[in-house]
Amino acid sequence: MTGMFAKLQLSDSTVASVEWEITPDLAFCTFSAKGLRDELVSTGERVCYFFIDNWGDEPKLYLMERGVRHVNILAEVKAPPAMIDDCITSHGRKPLARGNFPVDASLKAWLLSEVVTPQDSPYLIPTVAALEVAEDMGDALPLFGETAYSGPKVNLPAEASVFSDDQVALLVRQWNFSDKDLNPQQGGFANALADTGDGLTVVDERTGLLWQRYGLDLCSVNRMKKNIEQLKSEGFAGHHDWRLPTLEEALSLMEATPNAKGIYLHPCFSKEQPFIFVAARRKPTGYWFVDYAKGRTYWSSGTVPGGFCRLCRRLE
């Protein structure tokens, strides 16, 4: 990553290029309907564009970062005032007219030469919010293979299932999983988490499961299936057999109390996937979910409910 994007320290979810086609009047529309990035509707991807904000005492040129559920001004650009005024005029408005305006051809050429390409443009002033603070992933875990765990392996069910409400309540108590509603007093399934060293995954040596630390973003169940297939095809973290966890596997990670991030999970897992799909349907109808934000299981009716995902695989 070079030039302007290197200076801004963008997250991996932000596309390191400028979408010049996005204008203020299109920014709050569905991007796929305008022929732009159709994947943006169902992923965490964020795109960048420039616009002029002329609602204050004087017009300002900003770099915006936008996703379906995310809006953030990354930086102010100190362009020559006359050039900004000329841009507003080129759209048929007087320089003092209130509103948001796209950049014109002259301003685009100046931005490419003086802001986007240089490694450290003096005209680019990052906002405080643009310098993202890395999520706290807790204290370092012991490395895989170097832990003190010597207990027996627990083989949780790995096949997709269909459960009634009563059956879910029974399995929660059977495995002593934490669930604020179904097992509020006694939940406490003990994990033996270890760091694989790749920054992407964590091993539970007790269950023999390898887990994503961060998971997949919010989308429909049908879209999630496609995202999982793509991740498997690409060989995420060197493996091609990732899958949805079963209800039992997902509940095995549930903590009895919330961590500092407000999630009922070990802090080595990201808070950005607060409730996840599992390989379990509800009888007579619906889908089961595990909600780490509220510390419980729940079900949702309908054919394509939305959710996040944290994939797992069993170690050989």
C-alpha positions in Angstrom: 0.0 0.0 0.0 1.6 3.3 -1.1 0.9 7.0 -1.3 -2.2 8.4 0.5 -3.5 5.1 1.7 -0.2 4.2 3.5 -0.4 7.5 5.4 -3.9 6.8 6.6 -3.2 3.4 8.1 -6.4 1.9 6.7 -8.0 -1.3 7.9 -7.8 -4.4 5.7 -11.5 -4.0 4.9 -11.0 -0.7 3.1 -10.2 -0.9 -0.6 -6.9 1.0 -1.2 -8.2 3.0 -4.2 -10.5 5.9 -4.8 -14.0 5.3 -6.3 -14.2 8.4 -8.4 -17.7 7.4 -9.6 -19.2 7.8 -6.2 -20.8 11.2 -5.7 -22.6 12.7 -2.6 -26.0 12.1 -4.2 -25.2 8.4 -4.8 -23.3 7.8 -1.5 -26.4 6.9 0.5 -27.9 4.7 -2.2 -27.5 1.0 -2.6 -24.2 0.7 -4.4 -25.2 -2.3 -6.5 -28.2 -0.4 -7.9 -25.8 2.1 -9.3 -23.5 -0.4 -11.0 -20.7 0.0 -8.5 -19.3 -2.7 -6.2 -22.1 -5.2 -5.9 -20.3 -7.1 -3.2 -20.5 -4.1 -0.9 -24.1 -4.8 0.1 -23.2 -8.1 1.8 -19.6 -7.7 3.1 -17.6 -5.4 5.4 -15.8 -3.9 2.5 -15.3 -0.1 2.6 -14.6 2.2 -0.3 -13.2 5.8 -0.5 -14.2 8.9 -2.4 -13.7 12.6 -2.3 -16.4 15.3 -1.9 -16.8 18.9 -1.0 -18.8 19.8 2.1 -20.2 23.3 1.9 -22.5 23.4 4.9 -20.1 25.3 7.2 -18.6 28.7 7.2 -16.4 27.7 4.2 -16.3 24.8 1.8 -14.0 21.9 2.8 -12.7 19.0 0.8 -12.9 15.6 2.5 -11.9 12.0 1.9 -14.8 9.7 2.9 -14.7 6.0 3.8 -18.0 4.3 3.3 -19.6 0.8 3.7 -23.1 -0.4 4.1 -23.0 0.1 7.9 -20.0 2.4 8.1 -19.4 6.1 7.4 -16.2 7.9 8.4 -14.4 11.0 7.2 -10.8 9.9 6.9 -9.1 13.2 6.2 -9.5 16.8 5.2 -7.7 17.9 2.0 -6.3 21.4 2.1 -6.8 22.2 -1.6 -6.4 25.7 -2.9 -9.7 27.6 -2.0 -10.0 29.0 -5.5 -9.9 25.5 -7.0 -12.7 24.4 -4.6 -14.8 27.4 -5.5 -14.2 26.8 -9.2 -15.4 23.2 -8.7 -18.6 24.3 -7.0 -19.2 26.8 -9.8 -18.6 24.1 -12.4 -21.7 22.3 -11.0 -23.8 25.4 -11.7 -23.8 26.7 -8.2 -22.4 29.8 -6.5 -19.4 29.2 -4.2 -21.6 30.1 -1.1 -24.3 27.6 -2.0 -25.0 25.1 0.7 -24.6 21.4 -0.1 -22.3 18.6 -0.9 -20.6 18.5 -4.2 -18.5 15.9 -6.2 -15.1 16.8 -7.4 -14.8 18.0 -11.1 -12.1 17.0 -13.6 -9.7 19.8 -12.6 -9.8 19.0 -8.9 -9.5 15.2 -9.6 -6.3 15.9 -11.6 -4.9 18.0 -8.8 -5.8 15.3 -6.2 -4.2 12.5 -8.2 -1.0 14.6 -8.6 -0.7 16.2 -5.1 -2.6 14.0 -2.7 -3.3 10.4 -3.8 0.1 9.5 -5.3 2.7 11.2 -3.0 3.9 9.2 0.0 3.3 12.1 2.5 1.2 14.8 1.0 1.2 18.0 3.0 -2.3 18.7 1.8 -3.7 15.5 3.5 -4.8 16.0 7.1 -6.0 12.7 8.6 -8.8 12.9 11.2 -8.4 11.4 14.6 -11.1 8.8 13.8 -9.2 7.7 10.7 -6.3 6.3 12.7 -8.0 3.2 13.8 -7.1 1.6 17.2 -6.5 -2.1 16.9 -9.0 -4.2 18.8 -7.7 -5.5 22.1 -7.3 -9.3 21.7 -6.4 -9.9 25.4 -3.2 -11.2 26.9 -1.1 -13.5 24.8 -2.2 -17.1 24.7 0.3 -20.0 25.1 1.5 -21.3 21.7 -0.1 -24.4 20.3 2.0 -27.4 21.4 3.5 -25.5 24.3 0.5 -25.4 26.7 0.2 -27.3 29.9 -3.1 -29.0 28.8 -2.9 -32.8 29.2 -6.6 -33.6 29.8 -8.8 -35.7 27.6 -10.2 -34.5 24.3 -13.9 -33.7 24.2 -15.4 -34.7 20.8 -18.3 -32.4 20.3 -21.0 -33.3 17.7 -19.8 -32.1 14.3 -22.8 -32.9 12.1 -25.6 -30.4 11.3 -28.7 -31.1 13.4 -32.3 -30.1 13.9 -33.3 -29.3 17.5 -36.5 -28.4 19.2 -36.5 -25.8 22.0 -36.5 -28.5 24.7 -33.6 -30.4 23.0 -31.5 -27.2 23.0 -32.1 -26.7 26.7 -31.1 -30.3 27.3 -27.9 -30.2 25.4 -26.9 -26.9 27.1 -27.2 -28.6 30.5 -25.6 -31.9 29.2 -22.4 -30.2 28.2 -22.5 -27.6 30.9 -22.4 -24.7 28.4 -22.9 -21.2 29.5 -26.3 -19.7 28.5 -27.9 -16.8 30.5 -31.4 -18.2 29.9 -30.9 -22.0 29.8 -28.1 -22.5 32.3 -27.7 -19.3 34.3 -26.2 -20.8 37.4 -23.9 -23.7 36.3 -22.5 -23.0 32.9 -18.7 -23.3 32.6 -17.4 -25.4 29.7 -13.6 -25.2 30.1 -11.5 -24.5 27.0 -7.8 -24.9 26.5 -7.1 -22.1 23.9 -3.7 -21.8 22.2 -2.2 -19.4 19.7 -1.3 -20.9 16.3 1.0 -18.0 15.6 -0.6 -17.0 12.3 -2.7 -14.1 13.8 -5.8 -15.6 12.1 -6.7 -18.7 14.1 -6.9 -20.1 17.6 -6.9 -23.8 18.7 -8.9 -25.2 21.5 -6.8 -28.2 22.6 -9.6 -29.6 24.6 -12.0 -30.0 21.7 -9.4 -30.2 18.9 -11.1 -27.4 17.0 -9.3 -24.7 15.0 -11.3 -21.4 15.1 -11.2 -18.1 13.2 -10.3 -15.2 15.4 -12.3 -12.7 13.4 -14.9 -14.5 11.3 -17.2 -13.3 8.5 -19.4 -10.3 8.3 -23.1 -9.9 8.4 -25.1 -11.2 5.4 -27.9 -13.6 4.5 -27.6 -17.3 5.0 -27.4 -17.9 1.2 -24.7 -15.3 0.8 -22.8 -16.7 3.7 -22.7 -20.1 2.1 -21.1 -18.6 -1.0 -18.6 -16.7 1.2 -17.6 -19.9 3.0 -17.0 -21.7 -0.3 -14.8 -18.8 -1.5 -12.8 -18.9 1.7 -12.4 -22.6 1.5 -11.3 -22.3 -2.2 -8.7 -19.7 -1.2 -7.4 -21.9 1.5 -7.8 -19.6 4.5 -4.9 -20.0 7.0 -3.7 -22.9 4.8 -6.8 -25.1 5.0 -9.7 -25.9 2.7 -12.1 -27.6 5.0 -13.6 -24.7 7.0 -17.3 -25.1 8.0 -20.0 -23.6 10.1 -19.8 -24.8 13.7 -22.5 -27.0 15.1 -24.6 -25.5 17.9 -22.6 -27.5 20.5 -19.2 -26.3 19.0 -20.3 -22.6 19.0 -21.6 -22.9 22.5 -18.4 -24.4 23.7 -16.8 -20.9 23.3 -19.5 -19.1 25.3 -18.1 -17.5 28.5 -20.2 -17.2 31.6 -19.4 -13.4 32.0 -18.7 -10.7 29.4 -15.1 -9.6 28.7 -13.9 -6.0 28.6 -15.3 -5.7 25.1 -18.8 -6.6 26.3 -18.9 -10.0 24.6 -19.3 -13.4 26.3 -16.2 -14.8 24.6 -12.5 -15.0 25.4 -10.9 -11.7 24.3 -8.7 -13.5 21.8 -11.8 -13.5 19.5 -13.1 -10.4 17.8 -16.2 -8.6 19.0 -17.1 -7.8 15.4 -19.1 -11.1 15.1 -21.6 -10.7 18.0 -24.1 -13.4 16.9 -23.3 -16.2 14.5 -24.9 -18.8 12.2 -24.6 -22.4 13.3 -25.2 -25.7 11.5 -28.5 -26.2 13.2 -32.1 -25.8 12.2 -35.0 -25.4 14.6 -37.9 -27.8 14.8 -40.5 -27.1 13.6 -39.1 -24.1 11.8 -36.3 -21.5 11.9 -32.6 -21.2 12.4 -30.6 -21.5 15.6 -28.0 -18.8 16.4 -25.5 -18.3 19.2 -25.5 -14.7 20.5 -22.1 -13.8 22.2 -23.3 -10.3 22.8 -26.1 -11.4 25.0 -24.7 -14.7 26.2 -27.4 -17.0 25.0 -28.9 -19.1 22.1 -31.9 -17.9 20.1 -33.8 -18.8 17.0 -35.0 -16.7 14.1 -37.8 -17.6 11.7 -37.8 -17.0 8.0 -35.9 -18.4 5.1 -32.9 -16.1 4.9 -32.2 -14.5 8.3 -29.0 -12.4 8.5 -26.1 -13.2 10.7 -22.3 -13.3 11.2 -20.1 -16.3 11.1 -17.0 -17.7 12.9 -15.8 -20.8 11.1 -14.0 -23.8 12.5 -12.4 -27.1 11.4 -11.3 -30.2 13.3 -7.5 -30.7 13.6 -6.3 -33.9 11.9 
